[in-house]
Amino acid sequence: MKKYSEEELREMISNLRLVKGFAENLTDESEVDLTIYELLLENHLKNKYKEIDEWLDKLINKNGITKY
């Protein structure tokens, strides 16, 4: 499966939602595509924030700063 950037996923989701709004429903295949793109974006964001949290934890531990 192709790896999409966050921007690409947001654009594809937006486009499919626009089509869905005008057509009132999508083909079964397009509904599946929309769901897949939404899940991929959600997973991408979880990983993105996980990486930031890990980086911050390393920075805090390195500098001996107490969390909270």
N, C-alpha and C positions, 0 to 999 in steps of 0.2 A: 504494500500500500504506500502511496506517495505521502511524504511528510510535508504538511502545509504549515506556513507561518501563521502566526496569530492574525495578522492583517488579512491574509488570504481567507482564512476561516470566517472572520467577521464579514468580509465582503460577500462570500458565497451564502452565508446564512441570511444576510440582509437581502440579497437578490432573491433568494427562494421565498423569503417572507413577503417581499413585495409582490411576487407572482402569485403567491397564495392569497394575498389580499385582494388582488384584482380578479383572480379566477375563482375565488371562494373555496377552492380545494385544489390540491395537487394530485398528480398521478401517484399511484402507489410507490413507484420507484423514486419520485422526487420527494415524497414524504420520508422515505427511508434515508435518502441522501441528506435531507435537512436534519433528521435525528442524528445521523452519523456525524455530521459537521458540528452540531451542538455538543455532542459528547466529546469529540476531539478537542474542541475549544475548551471545554470544562477541564479536561485532563491536562491540556497544555497550561492552563492558568494555575492549576494545582501544583504542577511540577515547577512552574516559574516561581511561585511564592515559596515552595519548599526549598528551592535553591537559594533564594534570598535569605530565608530563615537560617539555613545551614551556614551561609556566609557570615551572617550577623553573629551566630553562636560562636564561630571560630574567632571572629574579631573580638568579641567580648571576652572569651577565654584567654586569648593571646594577651590582651591588655589588662587582665585581672579585674575587669569591671563586674560588679554585681548586677545580675539581671533583676529588674523591678525593684 
